[in-house]
Amino acid sequence: MKWIEVTIKTTTEAVEAVTSILYECEVGGVVIEDPNDFLFQDKEDTAWDYIEENVFDTGYEGVIIKAYLNEQKNIVGEVEMIREKIKLLPTYGIEIGEGSVNITEVDEQDWANSWKQYYKPAKVGEKIVVKPTWEEYEKNEGEIVIELDPGMAFGTGTHETTTMCIRELEKRIKDKDVVFDIGCGSGILSIAAAKLGAQKTIGVDLDEVAVKVSKENVEFNNVDSSVEIRYGNLMNVVTEKANIVVANIIADIIAILAKDVSNFLNDDGLFISSGIILDKIEFVKAALLENNFEILEVNTMGEWAAIVSKKGE
C-alpha cells in the first residue's frame, strides 16, 4: 500500500496543537523529530544513550512532524485542511515557526519501520530503563527495565515530560499505593508505577488505539495482575480513589483537570502533572492553587515542566 507522508516544519510550542490537527484527520501514524528533546537532556554517562548525534541533523532548527495519510483518502482536501488549521494557530497565541506543509509518497514498509532507528534503550530515572522490545539490553544491578513497543503514534518514554513523571514516581510511590495514569498512551507510566511497587494502577485514555497498545505493553511486562487499562474519560470510567494521579498531557487539559481531580484523590493525595511548556507554568500553578492544591515542586527539563501538587483540605 502507498501512503502519503505529510511533513510539517514548526516549533516545540506548536507540537501538541499540530499533532491534534493531524489526528483529527485520522492519520496512520505520527513521527516527531525535535532536536530540543535531546539537546537539553542530561549529559551524565548514565542519563541516556539512545540516539546518534547526527540523527536530527536535518538542516532545520525547529521541529519536523511527519504524518501518514492513506492514498485512498482525498489527499488534496485533507492536506489543504491541515494547512488552513495550522495557519490559524497564531491567532490562538501559538508560535508555529515556518509552518510549512509538504507531501511525498512512501511505501508502507518504509514508514512503518524507519522510526525504530531512533529508539534505543534509555535510562530515564535513577532505576528505570526503557527498552524497545526489539533491542537487547543487559540490566545493571538495581535497574528496573520496562519493555515497550509504543507503535507509531505513541511516545517512547524518553521525552522530557515522561522522564520527569517517572522520576517523580520513583521518589513518591509507596507500597500499597493506588495510582491513576490519565492519558496513558503507550502505558509506560502505568507500567512504571506497578514496577515501582504500586498495589493497583489504573490507566485511562480516550484513544482506543492507545488503550490497545497499553494493554499489550502491560501484558508484555507481566504487570497485568496489578494494572488495568480503561477506555474513556477519568470522570466516567473511574469510581475509585488514588494516592497518586499522574497526567502527562498538555497545560490546558491539566488546568481543566484541576477542577475535578481532587475528587479522585485520597486525603493528602498527590497530583503529578507534566506536558507543560515553560510559558504555561504559572497558568497551571494558578489553576491548581485555585482548586485548593498545594504546589510542592516544579521541575523543568528543556522547554518542558512538571508540577507536583498535593490535595488540600
Secondary structure as the mmCIF struct_conf table of DSSP 4:
data_model
#
loop_
_struct_conf.conf_type_id
_struct_conf.id
_struct_conf.beg_label_comp_id
_struct_conf.beg_label_asym_id
_struct_conf.beg_label_seq_id
_struct_conf.end_label_comp_id
_struct_conf.end_label_asym_id
_struct_conf.end_label_seq_id
STRN STRN1 LYS A 2 THR A 10
BEND BEND1 THR A 12 THR A 12
TURN_TY1_P TURN_TY1_P1 GLU A 13 ALA A 14
HELX_RH_AL_P HELX_RH_AL_P1 VAL A 15 GLU A 24
TURN_TY1_P TURN_TY1_P2 CYS A 25 GLU A 26
BEND BEND2 GLY A 28 GLY A 28
STRN STRN2 VAL A 30 GLU A 33
TURN_TY1_P TURN_TY1_P3 PRO A 35 PRO A 35
HELX_RH_AL_P HELX_RH_AL_P2 ASN A 36 LEU A 39
TURN_TY1_P TURN_TY1_P4 PHE A 40 PHE A 40
BEND BEND3 GLN A 41 GLN A 41
BEND BEND4 GLU A 44 GLU A 44
TURN_TY1_P TURN_TY1_P5 ASP A 45 ALA A 47
BEND BEND5 ILE A 51 ILE A 51
TURN_TY1_P TURN_TY1_P6 GLU A 53 PHE A 56
BEND BEND6 THR A 58 GLY A 59
BEND BEND7 GLU A 61 GLY A 62
STRN STRN3 VAL A 63 ASN A 70
TURN_TY1_P TURN_TY1_P7 GLU A 71 GLN A 72
BEND BEND8 LYS A 73 LYS A 73
HELX_RH_AL_P HELX_RH_AL_P3 ILE A 75 LEU A 88
HELX_RH_3T_P HELX_RH_3T_P1 LEU A 89 TYR A 92
TURN_TY1_P TURN_TY1_P8 GLY A 93 GLY A 93
TURN_TY1_P TURN_TY1_P9 GLY A 97 GLU A 98
STRN STRN4 SER A 100 ASP A 107
HELX_RH_AL_P HELX_RH_AL_P4 GLU A 108 SER A 114
HELX_RH_3T_P HELX_RH_3T_P2 TRP A 115 TYR A 118
STRN STRN5 ALA A 122 LYS A 123
BEND BEND9 GLY A 125 LYS A 127
STRN STRN6 ILE A 128 PRO A 132
TURN_TY1_P TURN_TY1_P10 THR A 133 TRP A 134
BEND BEND10 GLU A 135 GLU A 135
HELX_LH_PP_P HELX_LH_PP_P1 LYS A 139 ASN A 140
TURN_TY1_P TURN_TY1_P11 GLU A 141 GLY A 142
STRN STRN7 ILE A 144 LEU A 148
TURN_TY1_P TURN_TY1_P12 MET A 152 ALA A 153
BEND BEND11 PHE A 154 PHE A 154
BEND BEND12 GLY A 157 GLY A 157
BEND BEND13 HIS A 159 HIS A 159
HELX_RH_AL_P HELX_RH_AL_P5 GLU A 160 ARG A 172
TURN_TY1_P TURN_TY1_P13 ASP A 175 LYS A 176
STRN STRN8 VAL A 178 ILE A 182
BEND BEND14 GLY A 183 GLY A 183
TURN_TY1_P TURN_TY1_P14 GLY A 185 SER A 186
BEND BEND15 GLY A 187 GLY A 187
HELX_RH_AL_P HELX_RH_AL_P6 ILE A 188 LYS A 195
TURN_TY1_P TURN_TY1_P15 LEU A 196 GLY A 197
BEND BEND16 GLN A 199 GLN A 199
STRN STRN9 LYS A 200 ASP A 205
BEND BEND17 LEU A 206 LEU A 206
HELX_RH_AL_P HELX_RH_AL_P7 GLU A 208 PHE A 220
TURN_TY1_P TURN_TY1_P16 ASN A 221 ASN A 222
TURN_TY1_P TURN_TY1_P17 ASP A 224 SER A 226
STRN STRN10 VAL A 227 TYR A 231
BEND BEND18 GLY A 232 GLY A 232
HELX_RH_AL_P HELX_RH_AL_P8 LEU A 234 VAL A 237
BEND BEND19 GLU A 240 GLU A 240
STRN STRN11 ALA A 242 ASN A 248
BEND BEND20 ILE A 249 ILE A 249
HELX_RH_AL_P HELX_RH_AL_P9 ALA A 251 LEU A 257
TURN_TY1_P TURN_TY1_P18 ALA A 258 ASP A 260
HELX_RH_3T_P HELX_RH_3T_P3 VAL A 261 PHE A 264
STRN STRN12 LEU A 265 ILE A 277
HELX_RH_3T_P HELX_RH_3T_P4 LEU A 278 LYS A 280
HELX_RH_AL_P HELX_RH_AL_P10 ILE A 281 GLU A 290
TURN_TY1_P TURN_TY1_P19 ASN A 291 ASN A 292
STRN STRN13 PHE A 293 MET A 301
TURN_TY1_P TURN_TY1_P20 GLY A 302 GLU A 303
STRN STRN14 TRP A 304 LYS A 311
#
